[in-house]
Amino acid sequence: MTTQASTVRELPDALRDGEQFAVKLGGRRPAVFLDYDGVLTPIVDRPQDAVMSEGMREAVQALAQRCSVCVVSGRDRSIVQQMMGVGNLVVAGSHGFDIWTPQEGTIAHAAATGFEDLISDVRDRLRAEVESIPGTVVEPKRASVAVHYRLADREHHAKVTAVVNDLLEEYSERLRVTPGKMVYELQPKIDWHKGKAVLYLLQTLDLDADNVVPLYLGDDITDEDAFRALAGWGVGVIVGHPDDPEVANRPTAADFVLESTVEVEQFLNTLAR
C-alpha cells in the first residue's frame, strides 16, 4: 500500500511500468473514475477553455464500452457534461455533491442539500471583494465557489488569500477551503468529498465486488481524498510531471503516476484494448 509520504518522483509510471500495474490489478475488472481538469484536459489559464480533445473523447468512449467509467469533478455536473460532449457517462459534479447516471438521472443523497444559502452568500461576497482584482475569476458552482487567480499578478495574490481567510473566519462553523492549483475552493464544512463520492458510487452502481478494482485518476489536492479512500483496495493514479513544482513534491496517496494528459489518453486506450 502506498503511504501518504510518497511523492510523484517516487511512484512507478502506470504506462512504462505496465507489469507492476498489471500485478496491482490482479486480474480484476476495472471500474474507472476520472477527474476532469488536469486529467481529461490540460490545466489552462481560463476554466472555460478546458475543452476535451477529440482524441481524449474517443479514448473515454472506447473505454466505456469495456468497463464502467465515471467522471468525478469539482466543476458543476452540467458544465462537465457540456465540455466533455459525452452524454452517456456517470458524472459526479461539485466534488460528488451532484451525481447523475444515464439510467436514473440525478441521484439524491444526504449530503446534497441544506447549504444553498451559505453558498449564495459566499458567492456574493467574493464577487464584491475579489472580482475587481485583475486576473481573478469567481466560479459559482452548485455546492461551492471557486476563486481562480492564475492570471492575477503575484502582487494581488495576498489580497485574494486575505478575502478567503476573512470568509473562513466569519463562517468558521460552516465553511471550509480546499486549495488547488492557483485556486481556492470554498465548500460547506460537511463530511463529504471526492473519496466519499467514489465509495458511494461503487455501492450504488454495484461495483463494490471482489472481482472489481476501482481505478481513480486525478491531479489535484481534492483527488487525494479519493486516493486515500481506495488505498489497499483500488489503484490511485496521479497525473503530474515530476518537474512540475505544483505537484512534484506534494505528498500523495496515489500508487502510480502519469506525466501528462497525453499519457492519460494513451493509458485509457491501453485499458480499452
C-alpha positions, 0 to 999 in steps of 0.5 A, spaced: 500 500 500 502 506 498 503 511 504 501 518 504 509 520 504 510 518 497 511 523 492 510 523 484 518 522 483 517 516 487 511 512 484 512 507 478 509 510 471 502 506 470 504 506 462 512 504 462 511 500 468 505 496 465 507 489 469 507 492 476 500 495 474 498 489 471 500 485 478 496 491 482 490 489 478 490 482 479 486 480 474 480 484 476 475 488 472 476 495 472 471 500 474 474 507 472 473 514 475 476 520 472 477 527 474 476 532 469 481 538 469 488 536 469 486 529 467 481 529 461 484 536 459 490 540 460 490 545 466 489 552 462 489 559 464 481 560 463 476 554 466 472 555 460 477 553 455 478 546 458 475 543 452 476 535 451 480 533 445 477 529 440 482 524 441 481 524 449 473 523 447 474 517 443 479 514 448 473 515 454 468 512 449 472 506 447 473 505 454 466 505 456 464 500 452 469 495 456 468 497 463 464 502 467 467 509 467 465 515 471 467 522 471 468 525 478 469 533 478 469 539 482 466 543 476 458 543 476 455 536 473 452 540 467 458 544 465 462 537 465 457 534 461 457 540 456 465 540 455 466 533 455 460 532 449 459 525 452 452 524 454 452 517 456 457 517 462 456 517 470 458 524 472 459 526 479 459 534 479 461 539 485 466 534 488 460 528 488 455 533 491 451 532 484 451 525 481 447 523 475 447 516 471 444 515 464 439 510 467 436 514 473 438 521 472 440 525 478 441 521 484 439 524 491 443 523 497 444 526 504 449 530 503 446 534 497 442 539 500 441 544 506 447 549 504 444 553 498 444 559 502 451 559 505 453 558 498 449 564 495 452 568 500 459 566 499 458 567 492 456 574 493 461 576 497 467 574 493 464 577 487 464 584 491 471 583 494 475 579 489 472 580 482 475 587 481 482 584 482 485 583 475 486 576 473 481 573 478 475 569 476 469 567 481 466 560 479 459 559 482 458 552 482 452 548 485 455 546 492 461 551 492 465 557 489 471 557 486 476 563 486 481 562 480 487 567 480 492 564 475 492 570 471 492 575 477 499 578 478 503 575 484 502 582 487 494 581 488 495 574 490 495 576 498 489 580 497 485 574 494 488 569 500 486 575 505 478 575 502 478 567 503 481 567 510 476 573 512 470 568 509 473 562 513 473 566 519 466 569 519 463 562 517 468 558 521 462 553 523 460 552 516 465 553 511 471 550 509 477 551 503 480 546 499 486 549 495 488 547 488 492 549 483 492 557 483 485 556 486 481 556 492 475 552 493 470 554 498 465 548 500 460 547 506 464 544 512 460 537 511 463 530 511 463 529 504 468 529 498 471 526 492 473 519 496 466 519 499 463 520 492 467 514 489 465 509 495 458 511 494 458 510 487 461 503 487 455 501 492 450 504 488 452 502 481 454 495 484 461 495 483 463 494 490 465 486 488 471 482 489 472 481 482 472 489 481 478 494 482 476 501 482 481 505 478 481 513 480 485 518 476 486 525 478 491 531 479 489 535 484 489 536 492 481 534 492 483 527 488 487 525 494 481 524 498 479 519 493 486 516 493 486 515 500 479 512 500 481 506 495 488 505 498 489 497 499 483 496 495 483 500 488 489 503 484 490 511 485 493 514 479 496 521 479 497 525 473 503 530 474 510 531 471 515 530 476 518 537 474 512 540 475 513 544 482 505 544 483 505 537 484 512 534 484 513 534 491 506 534 494 505 528 498 500 523 495 496 517 496 496 515 489 500 508 487 502 510 480 503 516 476 502 519 469 506 525 466 501 528 462 494 528 459 497 525 453 499 519 457 492 519 460 489 518 453 494 513 451 493 509 458 485 509 457 486 506 450 491 501 453 485 499 458 480 499 452 484 494 448 
